[in-house]
Amino acid sequence: MDVPYDLTSYVRVLKMATTPTTEEFLQVSKIAGAGILLVGFLGFIIGGIMLLLTGDAGGGF
């Protein structure tokens, strides 16, 4: 691991990076939010199927 080389490559990437525009930020936020909702909905569906198949909510209490 060559620390000076790594630091210069990090600095180069930071110099190239720019702040996203409001439009870009909103688009990324919408996509990330949709992904979170999709994963949550899939978990809810799988939990419902498990409840129907086993009759146990699986809460552990």
C-alpha distance matrix in Angstrom:
0.0 3.8 6.0 9.1 8.6 7.9 10.9 13.0 12.7 13.7 16.5 17.6 18.1 20.0 22.2 23.1 23.9 27.6 29.7 31.6 35.4 37.7 38.7 35.1 34.5 37.8 37.1 33.7 35.5 38.3 36.2 34.1 37.4 39.0 36.2 36.5 40.3 40.0 37.9 40.3 43.3 42.0 41.5 45.0 46.5 44.8 46.0 49.5 49.5 48.5 51.2 53.8 52.8 52.5 54.6 52.0 49.9 47.2 46.9 46.7 49.3
3.8 0.0 3.8 5.8 5.5 6.2 8.8 10.3 10.8 12.4 14.5 15.6 16.8 18.6 20.3 21.6 22.9 26.5 28.9 31.1 34.8 37.4 38.4 35.0 34.6 38.0 37.5 34.3 36.2 39.1 37.2 35.3 38.6 40.3 37.8 38.2 42.0 41.9 40.0 42.4 45.4 44.3 43.9 47.4 48.9 47.4 48.6 52.1 52.3 51.3 54.0 56.6 55.8 55.6 57.6 55.0 52.8 50.1 49.7 49.6 52.2
6.0 3.8 0.0 3.8 5.4 5.0 6.1 8.7 9.9 10.5 12.3 14.2 15.4 16.5 18.3 20.2 21.1 24.6 26.8 29.2 32.9 35.4 36.7 33.4 32.7 36.3 36.1 32.9 34.5 37.7 36.0 34.0 37.2 39.2 36.8 37.0 40.8 41.0 39.2 41.3 44.5 43.7 43.2 46.5 48.3 46.9 48.0 51.4 51.8 50.9 53.4 56.1 55.6 55.3 57.0 54.3 51.9 49.3 48.7 48.7 51.0
9.1 5.8 3.8 0.0 3.8 5.4 5.2 6.3 8.7 9.9 10.6 12.3 14.4 15.4 16.6 18.6 20.1 23.5 26.0 28.7 32.2 35.0 36.4 33.3 32.8 36.5 36.4 33.4 35.2 38.4 36.9 35.2 38.4 40.5 38.3 38.7 42.4 42.8 41.2 43.4 46.4 45.8 45.5 48.7 50.5 49.4 50.5 53.9 54.4 53.7 56.1 58.8 58.3 58.2 59.9 57.2 54.7 52.3 51.6 51.7 54.0
8.6 5.5 5.4 3.8 0.0 3.8 5.5 5.3 6.3 8.7 10.0 10.6 12.6 14.4 15.5 16.9 18.7 22.3 25.0 27.4 30.9 33.8 34.9 31.6 31.5 35.1 34.6 31.7 33.9 36.9 35.1 33.6 37.0 38.8 36.6 37.3 41.0 41.1 39.6 42.1 45.0 44.2 44.1 47.4 49.0 47.9 49.3 52.5 52.9 52.3 54.9 57.4 56.9 56.9 58.8 56.3 53.9 51.5 51.1 51.4 53.8
7.9 6.2 5.0 5.4 3.8 0.0 3.8 5.5 5.2 6.2 8.7 9.9 10.8 12.4 14.4 15.6 16.7 20.3 22.8 25.0 28.6 31.3 32.4 29.0 28.6 32.2 31.8 28.7 30.7 33.7 32.0 30.3 33.6 35.5 33.2 33.8 37.5 37.6 36.1 38.4 41.4 40.7 40.5 43.8 45.4 44.4 45.6 48.9 49.3 48.7 51.3 53.8 53.4 53.4 55.2 52.7 50.2 47.8 47.3 47.7 50.1
10.9 8.8 6.1 5.2 5.5 3.8 0.0 3.8 5.4 5.0 6.2 8.6 9.9 10.5 12.3 14.4 15.4 18.7 21.0 23.7 27.2 29.9 31.4 28.3 27.7 31.4 31.4 28.5 30.2 33.5 32.1 30.4 33.6 35.7 33.8 34.1 37.8 38.3 36.9 39.0 42.1 41.7 41.5 44.6 46.5 45.6 46.7 49.9 50.6 50.1 52.4 55.1 54.9 54.8 56.4 53.8 51.1 48.9 48.1 48.5 50.7
13.0 10.3 8.7 6.3 5.3 5.5 3.8 0.0 3.8 5.4 5.1 6.1 8.7 9.8 10.5 12.5 14.3 17.7 20.5 23.2 26.6 29.6 30.9 27.9 27.8 31.5 31.3 28.7 30.8 34.0 32.6 31.3 34.6 36.6 34.8 35.5 39.1 39.5 38.4 40.7 43.6 43.2 43.3 46.4 48.1 47.4 48.7 51.8 52.4 52.1 54.5 57.0 56.9 57.0 58.6 56.2 53.5 51.4 50.7 51.3 53.6
12.7 10.8 9.9 8.7 6.3 5.2 5.4 3.8 0.0 3.8 5.4 5.0 6.3 8.7 9.9 10.8 12.5 16.2 19.1 21.3 24.7 27.7 28.7 25.4 25.5 29.2 28.7 26.0 28.3 31.3 29.6 28.4 31.9 33.6 31.7 32.7 36.3 36.5 35.4 37.9 40.6 40.1 40.4 43.5 45.0 44.3 45.8 48.9 49.4 49.2 51.7 54.0 53.8 54.2 55.9 53.6 50.9 48.9 48.5 49.2 51.6
13.7 12.4 10.5 9.9 8.7 6.2 5.0 5.4 3.8 0.0 3.8 5.4 5.2 6.2 8.7 10.0 10.6 14.2 16.6 19.0 22.5 25.3 26.6 23.4 23.0 26.7 26.5 23.7 25.6 28.8 27.5 26.0 29.3 31.3 29.5 30.2 33.8 34.3 33.2 35.4 38.3 38.0 38.1 41.1 42.9 42.3 43.6 46.6 47.4 47.1 49.5 51.9 51.9 52.1 53.6 51.2 48.4 46.5 45.8 46.6 48.8
16.5 14.5 12.3 10.6 10.0 8.7 6.2 5.1 5.4 3.8 0.0 3.8 5.4 5.1 6.2 8.7 9.9 13.0 15.7 18.6 21.9 24.8 26.4 23.5 23.2 27.0 27.2 24.7 26.6 29.9 29.0 27.7 30.8 33.0 31.6 32.3 35.7 36.5 35.6 37.7 40.5 40.6 40.8 43.6 45.4 45.1 46.3 49.2 50.2 50.0 52.2 54.7 54.9 55.1 56.5 54.1 51.2 49.3 48.5 49.4 51.5
17.6 15.6 14.2 12.3 10.6 9.9 8.6 6.1 5.0 5.4 3.8 0.0 3.8 5.5 5.2 6.4 8.8 12.2 15.4 17.9 21.1 24.3 25.5 22.5 22.8 26.6 26.3 24.1 26.5 29.5 28.3 27.5 30.8 32.7 31.3 32.4 35.8 36.3 35.7 38.0 40.6 40.5 41.1 43.9 45.5 45.2 46.7 49.5 50.3 50.4 52.7 55.0 55.1 55.6 57.1 54.9 52.0 50.3 49.7 50.8 53.0
18.1 16.8 15.4 14.4 12.6 10.8 9.9 8.7 6.3 5.2 5.4 3.8 0.0 3.8 5.4 5.2 6.2 10.0 12.9 15.0 18.4 21.5 22.5 19.3 19.6 23.2 22.9 20.5 22.9 25.9 24.6 23.7 27.1 28.9 27.5 28.7 32.0 32.4 31.9 34.3 36.8 36.8 37.3 40.2 41.8 41.5 43.1 45.8 46.6 46.8 49.1 51.3 51.5 52.1 53.5 51.3 48.5 46.9 46.3 47.5 49.8
20.0 18.6 16.5 15.4 14.4 12.4 10.5 9.8 8.7 6.2 5.1 5.5 3.8 0.0 3.8 5.4 5.1 8.2 10.7 13.5 16.9 19.8 21.3 18.5 18.3 22.0 22.3 20.0 21.9 25.2 24.5 23.4 26.5 28.7 27.6 28.4 31.7 32.6 32.1 34.1 36.8 37.1 37.5 40.1 42.0 41.9 43.2 45.9 47.0 47.2 49.2 51.6 52.0 52.5 53.6 51.4 48.3 46.8 46.0 47.2 49.2
22.2 20.3 18.3 16.6 15.5 14.4 12.3 10.5 9.9 8.7 6.2 5.2 5.4 3.8 0.0 3.8 5.6 7.9 11.1 14.0 16.9 20.2 21.7 19.2 19.5 23.3 23.5 21.8 23.9 27.0 26.5 25.8 28.9 31.0 30.2 31.2 34.3 35.2 35.0 37.0 39.6 39.9 40.6 43.1 44.9 45.0 46.4 49.0 50.0 50.4 52.4 54.7 55.2 55.8 56.9 54.8 51.7 50.3 49.5 50.8 52.8
23.1 21.6 20.2 18.6 16.9 15.6 14.4 12.5 10.8 10.0 8.7 6.4 5.2 5.4 3.8 0.0 3.8 6.5 10.2 12.3 15.1 18.6 19.6 16.8 17.7 21.4 21.1 19.5 22.1 24.9 24.1 23.9 27.1 28.8 28.0 29.4 32.5 33.1 33.1 35.4 37.6 37.9 38.9 41.4 42.9 43.1 44.8 47.2 48.1 48.7 50.9 52.9 53.4 54.2 55.4 53.5 50.5 49.2 48.6 50.1 52.3
23.9 22.9 21.1 20.1 18.7 16.7 15.4 14.3 12.5 10.6 9.9 8.8 6.2 5.1 5.6 3.8 0.0 3.8 6.9 9.1 12.3 15.5 16.7 13.9 14.3 18.0 18.0 16.2 18.6 21.6 21.0 20.5 23.6 25.6 24.9 26.1 29.1 29.9 30.0 32.1 34.4 34.9 35.8 38.2 39.9 40.2 41.6 44.1 45.2 45.7 47.8 49.9 50.5 51.3 52.4 50.4 47.3 46.1 45.4 47.0 49.1
27.6 26.5 24.6 23.5 22.3 20.3 18.7 17.7 16.2 14.2 13.0 12.2 10.0 8.2 7.9 6.5 3.8 0.0 3.8 6.2 9.0 12.3 13.8 11.6 12.0 15.7 16.2 15.0 17.1 20.1 20.1 19.9 22.6 24.7 24.6 25.8 28.5 29.6 30.1 31.9 34.1 35.0 35.9 38.0 39.8 40.5 41.8 44.1 45.4 46.1 47.9 50.0 50.9 51.7 52.6 50.7 47.5 46.6 45.8 47.6 49.5
29.7 28.9 26.8 26.0 25.0 22.8 21.0 20.5 19.1 16.6 15.7 15.4 12.9 10.7 11.1 10.2 6.9 3.8 0.0 3.8 6.5 9.3 11.4 9.6 9.3 12.9 14.1 13.1 14.6 17.6 18.2 18.0 20.2 22.6 22.9 23.7 26.3 27.8 28.4 29.8 32.0 33.3 34.2 36.0 37.9 38.8 40.0 42.1 43.7 44.5 46.0 48.1 49.3 50.1 50.7 48.8 45.4 44.7 43.7 45.6 47.3
31.6 31.1 29.2 28.7 27.4 25.0 23.7 23.2 21.3 19.0 18.6 17.9 15.0 13.5 14.0 12.3 9.1 6.2 3.8 0.0 3.8 6.5 7.9 5.8 6.0 9.6 10.4 9.9 11.7 14.4 15.0 15.3 17.5 19.6 20.2 21.4 23.6 25.0 25.9 27.5 29.4 30.7 31.9 33.6 35.3 36.4 37.7 39.6 41.2 42.2 43.8 45.7 46.9 47.9 48.6 46.9 43.5 43.1 42.2 44.4 46.1
35.4 34.8 32.9 32.2 30.9 28.6 27.2 26.6 24.7 22.5 21.9 21.1 18.4 16.9 16.9 15.1 12.3 9.0 6.5 3.8 0.0 3.8 5.4 5.2 6.2 8.6 10.0 10.8 12.2 14.3 15.6 16.5 18.1 20.0 21.3 22.5 24.2 25.8 27.2 28.5 30.1 31.7 33.1 34.5 36.1 37.6 38.9 40.5 42.2 43.5 44.8 46.6 48.0 49.2 49.7 48.1 44.8 44.6 43.7 46.1 47.7
37.7 37.4 35.4 35.0 33.8 31.3 29.9 29.6 27.7 25.3 24.8 24.3 21.5 19.8 20.2 18.6 15.5 12.3 9.3 6.5 3.8 0.0 3.8 5.5 5.1 6.1 8.6 10.0 10.4 12.2 14.3 15.2 16.1 18.2 19.9 20.8 22.2 24.1 25.7 26.7 28.1 30.1 31.4 32.4 34.2 36.0 37.0 38.4 40.3 41.7 42.8 44.6 46.3 47.5 47.6 46.2 42.7 42.8 41.8 44.3 45.8
38.7 38.4 36.7 36.4 34.9 32.4 31.4 30.9 28.7 26.6 26.4 25.5 22.5 21.3 21.7 19.6 16.7 13.8 11.4 7.9 5.4 3.8 0.0 3.8 5.5 5.2 6.2 8.7 9.8 10.6 12.4 14.3 15.2 16.5 18.5 20.0 21.0 22.5 24.5 25.7 26.7 28.6 30.4 31.4 32.8 34.6 36.0 37.2 38.9 40.6 41.8 43.3 44.9 46.4 46.7 45.4 42.1 42.4 41.7 44.4 46.0
35.1 35.0 33.4 33.3 31.6 29.0 28.3 27.9 25.4 23.4 23.5 22.5 19.3 18.5 19.2 16.8 13.9 11.6 9.6 5.8 5.2 5.5 3.8 0.0 3.8 5.5 5.1 6.2 8.5 10.0 10.7 12.3 14.1 15.4 16.7 18.4 20.0 21.1 22.8 24.4 25.7 27.1 28.8 30.2 31.6 33.1 34.6 36.1 37.6 39.1 40.6 42.1 43.5 44.9 45.4 44.1 40.9 40.8 40.3 42.8 44.6
34.5 34.6 32.7 32.8 31.5 28.6 27.7 27.8 25.5 23.0 23.2 22.8 19.6 18.3 19.5 17.7 14.3 12.0 9.3 6.0 6.2 5.1 5.5 3.8 0.0 3.8 5.5 5.2 6.1 8.6 10.0 10.5 12.0 14.1 15.3 16.4 18.1 19.8 21.2 22.4 24.0 25.7 27.0 28.3 30.1 31.6 32.7 34.4 36.1 37.4 38.7 40.5 42.0 43.1 43.5 41.9 38.6 38.4 37.6 40.1 41.7
37.8 38.0 36.3 36.5 35.1 32.2 31.4 31.5 29.2 26.7 27.0 26.6 23.2 22.0 23.3 21.4 18.0 15.7 12.9 9.6 8.6 6.1 5.2 5.5 3.8 0.0 3.8 5.5 5.0 6.1 8.6 9.8 10.3 12.1 14.1 15.2 16.2 18.1 19.9 20.8 22.1 24.1 25.6 26.5 28.2 30.0 31.2 32.5 34.3 35.8 36.9 38.6 40.3 41.6 41.8 40.5 37.1 37.3 36.5 39.3 40.8
37.1 37.5 36.1 36.4 34.6 31.8 31.4 31.3 28.7 26.5 27.2 26.3 22.9 22.3 23.5 21.1 18.0 16.2 14.1 10.4 10.0 8.6 6.2 5.1 5.5 3.8 0.0 3.8 5.4 5.2 6.3 8.6 9.9 10.6 12.4 14.4 15.4 16.5 18.6 20.0 21.0 22.6 24.5 25.7 26.9 28.6 30.2 31.4 32.9 34.6 36.0 37.4 38.9 40.5 40.9 39.8 36.6 36.8 36.4 39.2 41.0
33.7 34.3 32.9 33.4 31.7 28.7 28.5 28.7 26.0 23.7 24.7 24.1 20.5 20.0 21.8 19.5 16.2 15.0 13.1 9.9 10.8 10.0 8.7 6.2 5.2 5.5 3.8 0.0 3.8 5.5 5.2 6.1 8.5 9.9 10.6 12.3 14.2 15.2 16.6 18.3 19.8 21.1 22.7 24.3 25.7 27.0 28.5 30.2 31.6 32.9 34.5 36.2 37.5 38.8 39.4 38.0 34.8 34.7 34.3 36.8 38.8
35.5 36.2 34.5 35.2 33.9 30.7 30.2 30.8 28.3 25.6 26.6 26.5 22.9 21.9 23.9 22.1 18.6 17.1 14.6 11.7 12.2 10.4 9.8 8.5 6.1 5.0 5.4 3.8 0.0 3.8 5.5 5.1 6.0 8.5 9.8 10.5 12.1 14.0 15.4 16.4 18.0 19.9 21.1 22.3 24.1 25.7 26.8 28.3 30.2 31.4 32.7 34.5 36.0 37.2 37.5 36.0 32.6 32.7 31.9 34.6 36.2
38.3 39.1 37.7 38.4 36.9 33.7 33.5 34.0 31.3 28.8 29.9 29.5 25.9 25.2 27.0 24.9 21.6 20.1 17.6 14.4 14.3 12.2 10.6 10.0 8.6 6.1 5.2 5.5 3.8 0.0 3.8 5.5 5.1 6.0 8.6 9.9 10.4 12.1 14.3 15.2 16.1 18.1 19.9 20.8 22.2 24.1 25.5 26.6 28.3 30.0 31.2 32.7 34.3 35.8 36.1 34.9 31.7 32.1 31.6 34.5 36.2
36.2 37.2 36.0 36.9 35.1 32.0 32.1 32.6 29.6 27.5 29.0 28.3 24.6 24.5 26.5 24.1 21.0 20.1 18.2 15.0 15.6 14.3 12.4 10.7 10.0 8.6 6.3 5.2 5.5 3.8 0.0 3.8 5.4 5.1 6.2 8.7 9.9 10.4 12.4 14.3 15.2 16.4 18.4 19.8 20.9 22.5 24.2 25.6 26.9 28.5 30.1 31.5 32.8 34.4 35.0 33.9 30.9 31.0 30.9 33.7 35.8
34.1 35.3 34.0 35.2 33.6 30.3 30.4 31.3 28.4 26.0 27.7 27.5 23.7 23.4 25.8 23.9 20.5 19.9 18.0 15.3 16.5 15.2 14.3 12.3 10.5 9.8 8.6 6.1 5.1 5.5 3.8 0.0 3.8 5.4 5.1 6.3 8.7 9.8 10.7 12.4 14.2 15.4 16.7 18.4 20.0 21.2 22.6 24.4 25.8 27.0 28.6 30.4 31.6 32.8 33.4 32.0 28.8 28.6 28.3 30.9 32.9
37.4 38.6 37.2 38.4 37.0 33.6 33.6 34.6 31.9 29.3 30.8 30.8 27.1 26.5 28.9 27.1 23.6 22.6 20.2 17.5 18.1 16.1 15.2 14.1 12.0 10.3 9.9 8.5 6.0 5.1 5.4 3.8 0.0 3.8 5.4 5.1 6.2 8.5 10.0 10.6 12.1 14.2 15.4 16.4 18.3 19.9 20.9 22.4 24.3 25.6 26.8 28.6 30.2 31.3 31.6 30.2 26.9 27.2 26.6 29.5 31.2
39.0 40.3 39.2 40.5 38.8 35.5 35.7 36.6 33.6 31.3 33.0 32.7 28.9 28.7 31.0 28.8 25.6 24.7 22.6 19.6 20.0 18.2 16.5 15.4 14.1 12.1 10.6 9.9 8.5 6.0 5.1 5.4 3.8 0.0 3.8 5.5 5.1 6.0 8.6 9.8 10.3 12.1 14.2 15.1 16.3 18.2 19.7 20.8 22.4 24.1 25.4 26.8 28.4 29.9 30.3 29.4 26.3 26.8 26.8 29.8 31.8
36.2 37.8 36.8 38.3 36.6 33.2 33.8 34.8 31.7 29.5 31.6 31.3 27.5 27.6 30.2 28.0 24.9 24.6 22.9 20.2 21.3 19.9 18.5 16.7 15.3 14.1 12.4 10.6 9.8 8.6 6.2 5.1 5.4 3.8 0.0 3.8 5.4 5.0 6.2 8.5 9.8 10.5 12.3 14.1 15.3 16.5 18.2 19.9 21.1 22.4 24.2 25.8 26.9 28.3 29.1 27.9 25.0 25.0 25.2 27.9 30.2
36.5 38.2 37.0 38.7 37.3 33.8 34.1 35.5 32.7 30.2 32.3 32.4 28.7 28.4 31.2 29.4 26.1 25.8 23.7 21.4 22.5 20.8 20.0 18.4 16.4 15.2 14.4 12.3 10.5 9.9 8.7 6.3 5.1 5.5 3.8 0.0 3.8 5.4 5.3 6.2 8.6 10.0 10.7 12.3 14.3 15.4 16.4 18.3 20.1 21.0 22.4 24.4 25.8 26.7 27.2 25.7 22.6 22.5 22.2 25.0 27.1
40.3 42.0 40.8 42.4 41.0 37.5 37.8 39.1 36.3 33.8 35.7 35.8 32.0 31.7 34.3 32.5 29.1 28.5 26.3 23.6 24.2 22.2 21.0 20.0 18.1 16.2 15.4 14.2 12.1 10.4 9.9 8.7 6.2 5.1 5.4 3.8 0.0 3.8 5.5 5.1 6.0 8.5 9.8 10.3 12.2 14.1 15.1 16.3 18.3 19.8 20.8 22.4 24.2 25.5 25.6 24.5 21.4 22.0 21.8 24.9 26.8
40.0 41.9 41.0 42.8 41.1 37.6 38.3 39.5 36.5 34.3 36.5 36.3 32.4 32.6 35.2 33.1 29.9 29.6 27.8 25.0 25.8 24.1 22.5 21.1 19.8 18.1 16.5 15.2 14.0 12.1 10.4 9.8 8.5 6.0 5.0 5.4 3.8 0.0 3.8 5.4 5.1 6.1 8.6 9.8 10.5 12.2 14.1 15.2 16.5 18.2 19.8 21.1 22.4 24.1 24.7 23.9 21.2 21.7 22.2 25.2 27.5
37.9 40.0 39.2 41.2 39.6 36.1 36.9 38.4 35.4 33.2 35.6 35.7 31.9 32.1 35.0 33.1 30.0 30.1 28.4 25.9 27.2 25.7 24.5 22.8 21.2 19.9 18.6 16.6 15.4 14.3 12.4 10.7 10.0 8.6 6.2 5.3 5.5 3.8 0.0 3.8 5.5 5.1 6.2 8.6 9.9 10.5 12.2 14.2 15.3 16.4 18.2 20.0 21.0 22.2 23.0 21.8 19.0 19.0 19.5 22.3 24.8
40.3 42.4 41.3 43.4 42.1 38.4 39.0 40.7 37.9 35.4 37.7 38.0 34.3 34.1 37.0 35.4 32.1 31.9 29.8 27.5 28.5 26.7 25.7 24.4 22.4 20.8 20.0 18.3 16.4 15.2 14.3 12.4 10.6 9.8 8.5 6.2 5.1 5.4 3.8 0.0 3.8 5.4 5.1 6.2 8.7 9.9 10.4 12.3 14.3 15.2 16.3 18.4 19.9 20.8 21.1 19.8 16.6 17.0 17.1 20.1 22.2
43.3 45.4 44.5 46.4 45.0 41.4 42.1 43.6 40.6 38.3 40.5 40.6 36.8 36.8 39.6 37.6 34.4 34.1 32.0 29.4 30.1 28.1 26.7 25.7 24.0 22.1 21.0 19.8 18.0 16.1 15.2 14.2 12.1 10.3 9.8 8.6 6.0 5.1 5.5 3.8 0.0 3.8 5.4 5.0 6.2 8.6 9.7 10.5 12.3 14.1 15.2 16.5 18.3 19.8 20.1 19.4 16.6 17.6 18.2 21.5 23.6
42.0 44.3 43.7 45.8 44.2 40.7 41.7 43.2 40.1 38.0 40.6 40.5 36.8 37.1 39.9 37.9 34.9 35.0 33.3 30.7 31.7 30.1 28.6 27.1 25.7 24.1 22.6 21.1 19.9 18.1 16.4 15.4 14.2 12.1 10.5 10.0 8.5 6.1 5.1 5.4 3.8 0.0 3.8 5.4 5.1 6.1 8.5 9.8 10.5 12.2 14.1 15.3 16.4 18.1 19.0 18.4 16.0 16.6 17.9 20.9 23.4
41.5 43.9 43.2 45.5 44.1 40.5 41.5 43.3 40.4 38.1 40.8 41.1 37.3 37.5 40.6 38.9 35.8 35.9 34.2 31.9 33.1 31.4 30.4 28.8 27.0 25.6 24.5 22.7 21.1 19.9 18.4 16.7 15.4 14.2 12.3 10.7 9.8 8.6 6.2 5.1 5.4 3.8 0.0 3.8 5.4 5.1 6.0 8.5 9.8 10.4 12.1 14.2 15.2 16.1 16.9 15.7 13.0 13.2 14.2 17.2 19.8
45.0 47.4 46.5 48.7 47.4 43.8 44.6 46.4 43.5 41.1 43.6 43.9 40.2 40.1 43.1 41.4 38.2 38.0 36.0 33.6 34.5 32.4 31.4 30.2 28.3 26.5 25.7 24.3 22.3 20.8 19.8 18.4 16.4 15.1 14.1 12.3 10.3 9.8 8.6 6.2 5.0 5.4 3.8 0.0 3.8 5.5 5.1 6.1 8.7 9.8 10.4 12.3 14.2 15.3 15.3 14.5 11.6 12.9 13.7 17.1 19.2
46.5 48.9 48.3 50.5 49.0 45.4 46.5 48.1 45.0 42.9 45.4 45.5 41.8 42.0 44.9 42.9 39.9 39.8 37.9 35.3 36.1 34.2 32.8 31.6 30.1 28.2 26.9 25.7 24.1 22.2 20.9 20.0 18.3 16.3 15.3 14.3 12.2 10.5 9.9 8.7 6.2 5.1 5.4 3.8 0.0 3.8 5.4 5.0 6.2 8.6 9.8 10.6 12.3 14.2 14.7 14.7 12.7 14.2 15.8 19.1 21.4
44.8 47.4 46.9 49.4 47.9 44.4 45.6 47.4 44.3 42.3 45.1 45.2 41.5 41.9 45.0 43.1 40.2 40.5 38.8 36.4 37.6 36.0 34.6 33.1 31.6 30.0 28.6 27.0 25.7 24.1 22.5 21.2 19.9 18.2 16.5 15.4 14.1 12.2 10.5 9.9 8.6 6.1 5.1 5.5 3.8 0.0 3.8 5.4 5.1 6.1 8.6 9.9 10.5 12.0 13.3 12.9 11.3 12.0 14.2 17.0 19.8
46.0 48.6 48.0 50.5 49.3 45.6 46.7 48.7 45.8 43.6 46.3 46.7 43.1 43.2 46.4 44.8 41.6 41.8 40.0 37.7 38.9 37.0 36.0 34.6 32.7 31.2 30.2 28.5 26.8 25.5 24.2 22.6 20.9 19.7 18.2 16.4 15.1 14.1 12.2 10.4 9.7 8.5 6.0 5.1 5.4 3.8 0.0 3.8 5.4 5.1 6.1 8.6 9.9 10.4 10.9 9.9 7.7 8.8 10.7 13.8 16.3
49.5 52.1 51.4 53.9 52.5 48.9 49.9 51.8 48.9 46.6 49.2 49.5 45.8 45.9 49.0 47.2 44.1 44.1 42.1 39.6 40.5 38.4 37.2 36.1 34.4 32.5 31.4 30.2 28.3 26.6 25.6 24.4 22.4 20.8 19.9 18.3 16.3 15.2 14.2 12.3 10.5 9.8 8.5 6.1 5.0 5.4 3.8 0.0 3.8 5.4 5.0 6.2 8.6 10.0 9.8 10.1 8.5 10.9 12.8 16.1 18.0
49.5 52.3 51.8 54.4 52.9 49.3 50.6 52.4 49.4 47.4 50.2 50.3 46.6 47.0 50.0 48.1 45.2 45.4 43.7 41.2 42.2 40.3 38.9 37.6 36.1 34.3 32.9 31.6 30.2 28.3 26.9 25.8 24.3 22.4 21.1 20.1 18.3 16.5 15.3 14.3 12.3 10.5 9.8 8.7 6.2 5.1 5.4 3.8 0.0 3.8 5.4 5.1 6.1 8.5 9.6 10.5 10.1 11.9 14.7 17.4 19.8
48.5 51.3 50.9 53.7 52.3 48.7 50.1 52.1 49.2 47.1 50.0 50.4 46.8 47.2 50.4 48.7 45.7 46.1 44.5 42.2 43.5 41.7 40.6 39.1 37.4 35.8 34.6 32.9 31.4 30.0 28.5 27.0 25.6 24.1 22.4 21.0 19.8 18.2 16.4 15.2 14.1 12.2 10.4 9.8 8.6 6.1 5.1 5.4 3.8 0.0 3.8 5.4 5.1 5.9 7.5 7.6 7.6 8.6 11.9 14.2 16.8
51.2 54.0 53.4 56.1 54.9 51.3 52.4 54.5 51.7 49.5 52.2 52.7 49.1 49.2 52.4 50.9 47.8 47.9 46.0 43.8 44.8 42.8 41.8 40.6 38.7 36.9 36.0 34.5 32.7 31.2 30.1 28.6 26.8 25.4 24.2 22.4 20.8 19.8 18.2 16.3 15.2 14.1 12.1 10.4 9.8 8.6 6.1 5.0 5.4 3.8 0.0 3.8 5.6 5.5 4.9 5.4 5.4 8.0 10.7 13.3 15.3
53.8 56.6 56.1 58.8 57.4 53.8 55.1 57.0 54.0 51.9 54.7 55.0 51.3 51.6 54.7 52.9 49.9 50.0 48.1 45.7 46.6 44.6 43.3 42.1 40.5 38.6 37.4 36.2 34.5 32.7 31.5 30.4 28.6 26.8 25.8 24.4 22.4 21.1 20.0 18.4 16.5 15.3 14.2 12.3 10.6 9.9 8.6 6.2 5.1 5.4 3.8 0.0 3.8 5.8 5.5 8.0 9.0 11.6 14.4 16.9 18.7
52.8 55.8 55.6 58.3 56.9 53.4 54.9 56.9 53.8 51.9 54.9 55.1 51.5 52.0 55.2 53.4 50.5 50.9 49.3 46.9 48.0 46.3 44.9 43.5 42.0 40.3 38.9 37.5 36.0 34.3 32.8 31.6 30.2 28.4 26.9 25.8 24.2 22.4 21.0 19.9 18.3 16.4 15.2 14.2 12.3 10.5 9.9 8.6 6.1 5.1 5.6 3.8 0.0 3.8 6.0 8.3 10.2 11.7 15.2 17.0 19.3
52.5 55.6 55.3 58.2 56.9 53.4 54.8 57.0 54.2 52.1 55.1 55.6 52.1 52.5 55.8 54.2 51.3 51.7 50.1 47.9 49.2 47.5 46.4 44.9 43.1 41.6 40.5 38.8 37.2 35.8 34.4 32.8 31.3 29.9 28.3 26.7 25.5 24.1 22.2 20.8 19.8 18.1 16.1 15.3 14.2 12.0 10.4 10.0 8.5 5.9 5.5 5.8 3.8 0.0 3.8 5.3 8.1 9.2 12.7 14.0 16.1
54.6 57.6 57.0 59.9 58.8 55.2 56.4 58.6 55.9 53.6 56.5 57.1 53.5 53.6 56.9 55.4 52.4 52.6 50.7 48.6 49.7 47.6 46.7 45.4 43.5 41.8 40.9 39.4 37.5 36.1 35.0 33.4 31.6 30.3 29.1 27.2 25.6 24.7 23.0 21.1 20.1 19.0 16.9 15.3 14.7 13.3 10.9 9.8 9.6 7.5 4.9 5.5 6.0 3.8 0.0 3.8 6.7 9.0 11.8 13.4 14.8
52.0 55.0 54.3 57.2 56.3 52.7 53.8 56.2 53.6 51.2 54.1 54.9 51.3 51.4 54.8 53.5 50.4 50.7 48.8 46.9 48.1 46.2 45.4 44.1 41.9 40.5 39.8 38.0 36.0 34.9 33.9 32.0 30.2 29.4 27.9 25.7 24.5 23.9 21.8 19.8 19.4 18.4 15.7 14.5 14.7 12.9 9.9 10.1 10.5 7.6 5.4 8.0 8.3 5.3 3.8 0.0 3.8 5.4 8.1 9.6 11.2
49.9 52.8 51.9 54.7 53.9 50.2 51.1 53.5 50.9 48.4 51.2 52.0 48.5 48.3 51.7 50.5 47.3 47.5 45.4 43.5 44.8 42.7 42.1 40.9 38.6 37.1 36.6 34.8 32.6 31.7 30.9 28.8 26.9 26.3 25.0 22.6 21.4 21.2 19.0 16.6 16.6 16.0 13.0 11.6 12.7 11.3 7.7 8.5 10.1 7.6 5.4 9.0 10.2 8.1 6.7 3.8 0.0 3.8 5.6 8.4 10.0
47.2 50.1 49.3 52.3 51.5 47.8 48.9 51.4 48.9 46.5 49.3 50.3 46.9 46.8 50.3 49.2 46.1 46.6 44.7 43.1 44.6 42.8 42.4 40.8 38.4 37.3 36.8 34.7 32.7 32.1 31.0 28.6 27.2 26.8 25.0 22.5 22.0 21.7 19.0 17.0 17.6 16.6 13.2 12.9 14.2 12.0 8.8 10.9 11.9 8.6 8.0 11.6 11.7 9.2 9.0 5.4 3.8 0.0 3.8 5.5 8.3
46.9 49.7 48.7 51.6 51.1 47.3 48.1 50.7 48.5 45.8 48.5 49.7 46.3 46.0 49.5 48.6 45.4 45.8 43.7 42.2 43.7 41.8 41.7 40.3 37.6 36.5 36.4 34.3 31.9 31.6 30.9 28.3 26.6 26.8 25.2 22.2 21.8 22.2 19.5 17.1 18.2 17.9 14.2 13.7 15.8 14.2 10.7 12.8 14.7 11.9 10.7 14.4 15.2 12.7 11.8 8.1 5.6 3.8 0.0 3.8 5.6
46.7 49.6 48.7 51.7 51.4 47.7 48.5 51.3 49.2 46.6 49.4 50.8 47.5 47.2 50.8 50.1 47.0 47.6 45.6 44.4 46.1 44.3 44.4 42.8 40.1 39.3 39.2 36.8 34.6 34.5 33.7 30.9 29.5 29.8 27.9 25.0 24.9 25.2 22.3 20.1 21.5 20.9 17.2 17.1 19.1 17.0 13.8 16.1 17.4 14.2 13.3 16.9 17.0 14.0 13.4 9.6 8.4 5.5 3.8 0.0 3.8
49.3 52.2 51.0 54.0 53.8 50.1 50.7 53.6 51.6 48.8 51.5 53.0 49.8 49.2 52.8 52.3 49.1 49.5 47.3 46.1 47.7 45.8 46.0 44.6 41.7 40.8 41.0 38.8 36.2 36.2 35.8 32.9 31.2 31.8 30.2 27.1 26.8 27.5 24.8 22.2 23.6 23.4 19.8 19.2 21.4 19.8 16.3 18.0 19.8 16.8 15.3 18.7 19.3 16.1 14.8 11.2 10.0 8.3 5.6 3.8 0.0
